[in-house]
Amino acid sequence: MKIFLCTDGLKNWNGSILLFGIFEGDLEEQLSQLENPHSHFLIEKLKENNFKGKTGEISSFYLLENIPFKLVLVGLGEPKNI
């Protein structure tokens, strides 16, 4: 397994698993950065699972498309505490 940090934005990213940090707060706004057609589905599932973006929370999804094959969301807590 290779781990890369991509700072060029998601349009230039490729791989099988995408790890995405989420702050506490507006999940919809943050997930819109993924530009994924399934963002609405992800938001609904996160609400069902009571995911808030608190420090250490983890939620993962297998996606229908193969890029990425798996999306892992990690709660980062409140931005002011980073």
KOLSE-355994 format. One line per field, with one value per atom (N, C-alpha, C): atom name; x, y, z; residue number from 1; residue in three letters. Coordinates in nm, 4 decimals, padded with zeros to 6 digits. Layout:
N
a = CA|... .
u = X|... .
v = Y|... .
w = Z|... .
k = NUM|... .
r = ALA|... .
END
This chain:
82
a = N|CA|C|N|CA|C|N|CA|C|N|CA|C|N|CA|C|N|CA|C|N|CA|C|N|CA|C|N|CA|C|N|CA|C|N|CA|C|N|CA|C|N|CA|C|N|CA|C|N|CA|C|N|CA|C|N|CA|C|N|CA|C|N|CA|C|N|CA|C|N|CA|C|N|CA|C|N|CA|C|N|CA|C|N|CA|C|N|CA|C|N|CA|C|N|CA|C|N|CA|C|N|CA|C|N|CA|C|N|CA|C|N|CA|C|N|CA|C|N|CA|C|N|CA|C|N|CA|C|N|CA|C|N|CA|C|N|CA|C|N|CA|C|N|CA|C|N|CA|C|N|CA|C|N|CA|C|N|CA|C|N|CA|C|N|CA|C|N|CA|C|N|CA|C|N|CA|C|N|CA|C|N|CA|C|N|CA|C|N|CA|C|N|CA|C|N|CA|C|N|CA|C|N|CA|C|N|CA|C|N|CA|C|N|CA|C|N|CA|C|N|CA|C|N|CA|C|N|CA|C|N|CA|C|N|CA|C|N|CA|C|N|CA|C|N|CA|C|N|CA|C|N|CA|C|N|CA|C|N|CA|C|N|CA|C|N|CA|C|N|CA|C|N|CA|C|N|CA|C|N|CA|C|N|CA|C .
u = 00.0846|00.0000|00.0890|00.0516|00.1225|00.0295|00.0828|00.0052|00.0661|-00.0202|00.0247|-00.0582|00.0041|-00.0659|-00.0818|-00.2055|-00.2321|-00.2757|-00.1949|-00.2277|-00.2767|-00.2867|-00.3289|-00.4800|-00.5545|-00.6996|-00.7459|-00.8733|-00.9273|-00.9333|-00.9333|-00.9389|-00.8138|-00.7017|-00.5760|-00.5453|-00.6359|-00.6133|-00.6555|-00.5823|-00.6284|-00.5809|-00.6547|-00.6235|-00.7476|-00.7373|-00.8514|-00.9231|-00.8543|-00.9160|-00.8836|-00.9875|-00.9695|-01.0050|-00.9100|-00.9301|-00.9539|-01.0680|-01.1094|-01.1427|-01.0720|-01.0969|-01.2167|-01.3034|-01.4253|-01.4259|-01.4410|-01.4549|-01.5985|-01.6145|-01.7488|-01.8129|-01.9383|-02.0064|-02.0827|-02.0744|-02.1525|-02.0955|-02.1480|-02.1008|-02.1275|-02.2438|-02.2811|-02.1817|-02.1432|-02.0476|-01.9136|-01.8681|-01.7394|-01.7434|-01.8512|-01.8619|-01.8804|-01.9272|-01.9426|-01.8067|-01.6996|-01.5650|-01.5255|-01.5921|-01.5626|-01.6125|-01.7080|-01.7681|-01.8117|-01.8747|-01.9226|-02.0723|-02.1217|-02.2657|-02.3478|-02.2817|-02.3524|-02.3441|-02.3065|-02.2916|-02.4194|-02.5346|-02.6620|-02.6784|-02.6459|-02.6519|-02.5566|-02.4352|-02.3375|-02.3864|-02.4422|-02.4920|-02.6038|-02.6966|-02.8069|-02.7545|-02.6583|-02.6018|-02.5262|-02.4557|-02.3849|-02.4831|-02.5939|-02.6970|-02.7576|-02.7860|-02.8410|-02.7464|-02.6166|-02.5158|-02.4719|-02.5365|-02.5080|-02.3616|-02.3033|-02.1661|-02.1688|-02.0879|-02.0856|-01.9524|-01.8509|-01.7177|-01.6370|-01.6819|-01.6075|-01.4749|-01.3790|-01.2448|-01.2498|-01.1880|-01.1772|-01.2928|-01.4029|-01.5137|-01.4691|-01.5130|-01.4791|-01.6038|-01.6212|-01.7298|-01.6747|-01.7069|-01.6536|-01.7645|-01.7413|-01.8389|-01.7667|-01.8257|-01.7828|-01.8699|-01.8090|-01.8815|-01.9025|-02.0051|-02.0378|-01.9328|-01.8805|-01.7731|-01.6431|-01.5434|-01.4168|-01.3157|-01.3520|-01.2569|-01.3241|-01.3001|-01.2301|-01.3227|-01.2650|-01.3445|-01.4036|-01.3258|-01.3712|-01.3410|-01.4374|-01.4232|-01.4277|-01.3264|-01.3198|-01.3219|-01.4219|-01.4339|-01.3882|-01.3001|-01.2444|-01.2788|-01.3400|-01.3745|-01.2509|-01.2413|-01.1263|-01.1592|-01.2866|-01.3260|-01.3499|-01.3492|-01.3722|-01.2467|-01.2639|-01.1470|-01.0611|-01.1228|-01.0455|-00.9518|-00.9725|-00.8894|-00.7743|-00.7594|-00.6517|-00.5280 .
v = -00.1172|00.0000|00.1233|00.2199|00.3466|00.4566|00.5477|00.6604|00.7878|00.8714|00.9974|01.1110|01.2252|01.3479|01.4287|01.4594|01.5352|01.6761|01.7735|01.9122|01.9896|01.9218|01.9861|01.9922|01.9376|01.9336|01.7974|01.7725|01.6407|01.6088|01.7101|01.6835|01.6121|01.6320|01.5690|01.4432|01.4057|01.2898|01.1618|01.0526|00.9211|00.8188|00.7117|00.6070|00.5255|00.4304|00.3440|00.3825|00.4473|00.4895|00.6364|00.7147|00.8568|00.8823|00.9358|00.9746|01.1246|01.1667|01.3059|01.3536|01.4554|01.5108|01.6049|01.5909|01.6720|01.7430|01.8743|01.9507|01.9429|01.9652|01.9790|02.1013|02.0895|02.2040|02.1642|02.2444|02.2270|02.1141|01.9937|01.8780|01.8935|01.9486|01.9631|02.0491|02.1590|02.2488|02.1793|02.1074|02.0393|01.9259|01.8487|01.7372|01.7845|01.9059|01.9583|01.9699|01.9790|01.9856|01.8568|01.7460|01.6184|01.6132|01.7008|01.7037|01.5635|01.4938|01.3582|01.3627|01.2947|01.2963|01.2314|01.1612|01.0937|01.1695|01.2967|01.3744|01.3755|01.3836|01.3838|01.2527|01.1407|01.0104|01.0068|01.0552|01.0554|01.1372|01.2532|01.3405|01.2716|01.2075|01.1365|01.0235|00.9467|00.8364|00.8870|00.9980|01.0550|01.1011|01.1595|01.2011|01.0800|00.9730|00.8506|00.7916|00.8010|00.7465|00.8465|00.9630|01.0682|01.1150|01.1155|01.1645|01.3160|01.3741|01.5197|01.5831|01.5013|01.5551|01.5762|01.5153|01.5280|01.4546|01.4990|01.4419|01.2903|01.2214|01.0763|00.9983|01.0637|00.9925|00.9436|00.8245|00.7691|00.7083|00.7351|00.6745|00.6419|00.5228|00.4853|00.4334|00.4498|00.4129|00.3483|00.2432|00.1892|00.2563|00.3101|00.3843|00.2996|00.3336|00.2574|00.2738|00.3947|00.4172|00.3685|00.3508|00.2991|00.4069|00.5343|00.6400|00.7359|00.7382|00.6319|00.5136|00.3987|00.2801|00.2894|00.3463|00.3611|00.5028|00.5622|00.6954|00.6819|00.7339|00.7300|00.8742|00.9057|01.0392|01.0333|01.1253|01.1295|01.2629|01.2574|01.3790|01.4480|01.5780|01.6561|01.7450|01.7489|01.8344|01.9776|02.0712|02.2105|02.2727|02.3510|02.4112|02.4952|02.5613|02.6480|02.5693|02.4377|02.3540|02.2848|02.3145|02.2504|02.3380 .
w = 00.0000|00.0000|00.0000|-00.0815|-00.0872|-00.0386|00.0393|00.0900|00.0347|-00.0248|-00.0832|-00.0277|-00.0147|00.0215|-00.1061|-00.1407|-00.2627|-00.2239|-00.2603|-00.2272|-00.3492|-00.4638|-00.5881|-00.6041|-00.5120|-00.5244|-00.5717|-00.5576|-00.5875|-00.7362|-00.8214|-00.9650|-01.0137|-00.9463|-00.9858|-00.9059|-00.8173|-00.7310|-00.8012|-00.7756|-00.8176|-00.7157|-00.7038|-00.6075|-00.5788|-00.4888|-00.4597|-00.3313|-00.2385|-00.1120|-00.0903|-00.0627|-00.0345|00.1112|00.1858|00.3250|00.3261|00.3823|00.3767|00.5175|00.5657|00.6982|00.6968|00.7979|00.8089|00.9445|00.9412|01.0655|01.1168|01.2470|01.3028|01.2393|01.2053|01.1452|01.0209|00.9186|00.7976|00.7104|00.7297|00.6545|00.5053|00.4716|00.3309|00.2542|00.3133|00.2469|00.2256|00.3262|00.3160|00.2139|00.2127|00.1186|-00.0249|-00.0434|-00.1790|-00.2484|-00.1716|-00.2281|-00.2991|-00.2647|-00.3291|-00.4727|-00.5060|-00.6395|-00.6816|-00.5894|-00.6130|-00.6371|-00.7399|-00.7669|-00.6554|-00.5652|-00.4568|-00.3243|-00.3280|-00.2052|-00.1223|-00.1888|-00.1159|-00.0375|-00.1016|-00.0353|00.0842|00.0657|00.1746|00.2929|00.2654|00.3724|00.4489|00.3779|00.4439|00.5316|00.4826|00.5607|00.6829|00.6676|00.7820|00.8889|00.8473|00.9435|01.0133|00.9372|00.9960|01.0994|01.0735|01.1644|01.2712|01.2714|01.3702|01.3646|01.2451|01.2254|01.2304|01.3184|01.3365|01.2988|01.2739|01.2472|01.3731|01.4832|01.6094|01.5980|01.6747|01.6721|01.6872|01.5915|01.5987|01.5387|01.5034|01.4397|01.3020|01.2642|01.1335|01.0715|00.9436|00.8672|00.7291|00.6786|00.5474|00.4568|00.3264|00.2248|00.1071|00.0550|-00.0735|-00.1783|-00.2815|-00.3837|-00.5080|-00.5851|-00.7052|-00.8137|-00.8281|-00.9229|-00.8606|-00.9416|-00.8904|-00.8538|-00.8615|-00.8262|-00.7302|-00.6042|-00.5320|-00.5097|-00.4843|-00.4556|-00.3154|-00.2237|-00.0858|-00.0391|00.0286|00.0855|00.2368|00.3042|00.4496|00.4994|00.5802|00.6387|00.7836|00.8210|00.9555|01.0191|01.1350|01.2079|01.2630|01.2392|01.2851|01.4042|01.4428|01.5542|01.5066|01.6005|01.5684|01.5082|01.3998|01.3337|01.4272|01.5226|01.6140|01.7042|01.7156|01.8024|01.7290|01.6010|01.5241|01.5313 .
k = 1|1|1|2|2|2|3|3|3|4|4|4|5|5|5|6|6|6|7|7|7|8|8|8|9|9|9|10|10|10|11|11|11|12|12|12|13|13|13|14|14|14|15|15|15|16|16|16|17|17|17|18|18|18|19|19|19|20|20|20|21|21|21|22|22|22|23|23|23|24|24|24|25|25|25|26|26|26|27|27|27|28|28|28|29|29|29|30|30|30|31|31|31|32|32|32|33|33|33|34|34|34|35|35|35|36|36|36|37|37|37|38|38|38|39|39|39|40|40|40|41|41|41|42|42|42|43|43|43|44|44|44|45|45|45|46|46|46|47|47|47|48|48|48|49|49|49|50|50|50|51|51|51|52|52|52|53|53|53|54|54|54|55|55|55|56|56|56|57|57|57|58|58|58|59|59|59|60|60|60|61|61|61|62|62|62|63|63|63|64|64|64|65|65|65|66|66|66|67|67|67|68|68|68|69|69|69|70|70|70|71|71|71|72|72|72|73|73|73|74|74|74|75|75|75|76|76|76|77|77|77|78|78|78|79|79|79|80|80|80|81|81|81|82|82|82 .
r = MET|MET|MET|LYS|LYS|LYS|ILE|ILE|ILE|PHE|PHE|PHE|LEU|LEU|LEU|CYS|CYS|CYS|THR|THR|THR|ASP|ASP|ASP|GLY|GLY|GLY|LEU|LEU|LEU|LYS|LYS|LYS|ASN|ASN|ASN|TRP|TRP|TRP|ASN|ASN|ASN|GLY|GLY|GLY|SER|SER|SER|ILE|ILE|ILE|LEU|LEU|LEU|LEU|LEU|LEU|PHE|PHE|PHE|GLY|GLY|GLY|ILE|ILE|ILE|PHE|PHE|PHE|GLU|GLU|GLU|GLY|GLY|GLY|ASP|ASP|ASP|LEU|LEU|LEU|GLU|GLU|GLU|GLU|GLU|GLU|GLN|GLN|GLN|LEU|LEU|LEU|SER|SER|SER|GLN|GLN|GLN|LEU|LEU|LEU|GLU|GLU|GLU|ASN|ASN|ASN|PRO|PRO|PRO|HIS|HIS|HIS|SER|SER|SER|HIS|HIS|HIS|PHE|PHE|PHE|LEU|LEU|LEU|ILE|ILE|ILE|GLU|GLU|GLU|LYS|LYS|LYS|LEU|LEU|LEU|LYS|LYS|LYS|GLU|GLU|GLU|ASN|ASN|ASN|ASN|ASN|ASN|PHE|PHE|PHE|LYS|LYS|LYS|GLY|GLY|GLY|LYS|LYS|LYS|THR|THR|THR|GLY|GLY|GLY|GLU|GLU|GLU|ILE|ILE|ILE|SER|SER|SER|SER|SER|SER|PHE|PHE|PHE|TYR|TYR|TYR|LEU|LEU|LEU|LEU|LEU|LEU|GLU|GLU|GLU|ASN|ASN|ASN|ILE|ILE|ILE|PRO|PRO|PRO|PHE|PHE|PHE|LYS|LYS|LYS|LEU|LEU|LEU|VAL|VAL|VAL|LEU|LEU|LEU|VAL|VAL|VAL|GLY|GLY|GLY|LEU|LEU|LEU|GLY|GLY|GLY|GLU|GLU|GLU|PRO|PRO|PRO|LYS|LYS|LYS|ASN|ASN|ASN|ILE|ILE|ILE .
END
